[in-house]
Amino acid sequence: MSGAGRGGRSGPGDAPDSREAADAVSPWRGATPELLIAAVLVLAVAVAGYVMAGWAGLSVVAVATAATAMAVLRVLLPQATPDQARTAREKTTARMLSGYSHRRFLVQTSIGSLGFYQGELRPVLEHLLAARLAERHGVNLYQDPEAARSRLCRSPRDADLWPWIDPTTRPKTSGRDAAEPRGIPRRTLARLIDRLEKL
């Protein structure tokens, strides 16, 4: 078939091929002068080798040219083929899922372990509180913690949220399980996140 037969129709099945063609740009585009110079140089060296040593010289030139061409091609050829580009796009989606599962693990482990909450989730929530207060209320969490507390804890019911996020204190824990104290209660965490969202 002619080029019109192949390129004239564009169906749904042709879209991935055209996307792959767009992803893979030829590395030789615009390199015609350099390729011509390299070909002329190889030809001149081959003639010189044949004149000086006959077929043996020509063989040496051919082997050296092939080895050099392979080394140059290894360096110049693109590392990402269209299939690898598609894989990279799919990995982006996988990273997003991995990020979600990581956040879920972070929250669940923070509920079960106070040390994990203090070291991993609390800094994230504290940073979010500081950013919300600064951007929306002009309050610096670290310079004016009382103003920050009044903004976060709008009602007496919210007063118990502050120790879980206050940068100067740590929440009190019951001595029931001293070896591995439990982290932030699930309902407290849900209320804290709700207040941060509405802040």
N, C-alpha and C positions, 0 to 999 in steps of 0.2 A: 504494500500500500504506500501511497505517496504521503508527504508530510501533511497535506491538507486533510487526508483521511484520518491521520492520527491526531493532529492538533486542532482540526476544525470542530470536533465535538468535545464538549466539556460536561461530563456528568458528575454525579456525586462521588464516584469512585476515583475521579481524577484529582480531587482536592488534596489528598495527602501527598500525591506525587509532586504536585506543584509546590506544596509547602516544603517538601524535602529539597526540591530544586532551588527554592529560595534560600534554604538553610545552607546548602553546599555551594559556595562560590568557588570557581576554579582558581587554584593558586597560581596558574600560569597566565592568568589574564594580565595583559600588558607587559609580559616578559618576552615577547617575540624578538626584540633586538638582542637581548642577552643570550637567548637560545641560539640565534644565528651566529653570534660571535663564538659561542662555545663549540658549535658544529664546525665552523671554519678552523678554529684552533685545533680541534681533534684531528680533522682531516690533514692539516699541515704537519702535525706531529707524526701522524701515521705515514705520510709520504716520506718524511725525513727518516723515520725508523726503517722503512722499507729500503730507502736508498743506502743507508749506512750498514744495515745488517740483514737485508733480505726479508724472507718470510719470518724469521725468528724475531727481528726487530718489530715487524708489523704485529706479531702475536703479543709481544710485550706491551706495545702501545694499546692494543685492544683490551688486554686484561687490566691494565692500569686504568684505562678509560672506564671500563665497566665497574671496577671497584670504586673509583671516584664518583661516578654517577650514582651508585647505590648509597654512598655516604651522604652525598648532597641531597638526594631524594628523601632520605630518612630525616634530614633536618628540615627540608622545605615543605614536605607534604603536611597538610593540616592534620591535627590530632583528632578533631571531632568530625566524624562522618555524620550523615543525616540520621542514621539509626541511633548514634550516640547522642545527637541533639534531642531526638525524641525521648530517649531515656532520661536525659537531664531534665526535660520538662516534666516527665512523670515523677522524677525524684523530688521536684519542688512540691508536688502534691503530697508525696509521702512525708516530706519534712513537716508540712503543715499538720498532718495527722499525728506525727511523732510529737510535735509541739503540744497538741491537745492532750495526748496521752501523758506527756511529761507534766503538764499542768494538773491533770487529774491526779497523778501520782503525788505531786507536791501537796495538793490539798488534802488528800486522804492520809498521807503520812503525817502531815502537820496536825491533823485531828488526833492521831494515835500517839504522837511523840512531841513533848514540849520542847525538847532540844532541837528537833528538826524544825518546829515552828519558829523558834527564836533565830535559828541560823539561816533558814531558807525563805519561808513565807512572810514572816514579819517584816524583813527589810523591803520586800516588794510592796506590801500594803502601806508601810510607812512612807516610802517614796511616792506612792500614788496619793496619799493624804497630803503630803507636802506640796506636790504639784497642783492638786485641786485647790488647796487653800491659797497658794500663791497666785494662780491664774484667775480664779473666780472671786476671791475675797480679799486679795492683797494682804494676806496674813502669812507670816513666816513661822513655820512650825517650830523651828529651833530657837528663834529669838523671842517668840511670844507664845509659849505653850498654853497659857491660860486662854488666850483668844482662840487658839486652835481647838482647845477642848470645848469651849462654849459653842463653836461652830459645829463640831462633830456631834456633841451630845445635846441635842435640842430639847430632849425631855428627860426627866429623872430616870426613865426606863433605860435610856441609852448610857447612863453613867458607868455601867459596868463594861462598856466597850473600850473606854479610854485606856485602862491599864494594859490591854492587849496590843495597843499600837503606840502608846506614849513612849517617845524615844528616851526618856529619863528613868523609867521604871520598868519592872518586869511583873507580869501577872502572878498573883498568889496561887499556889497549888496546894492541894490537900496532900497530907503526908501518907495517904493510903497506899501508894505504890512508889516509894522513894527511889527504887532502882530505875524505873522507867516511867516518870510522871506523864500523865496524859496531856495531850496538846490542847489546842483551843477547841471548845465544844462546837459541835456542828451548827447548832442554832445560833450561837454567838457569832461564829464566822459568817453565817448567812446574813445576820443582822448587820454586821460590820461592813460587809460588801454592799449591802443595800444602802446603808448610810453614805458610803463612799460614792456610790453611783448618783445619789440624790444631792450630794454636797454641792 
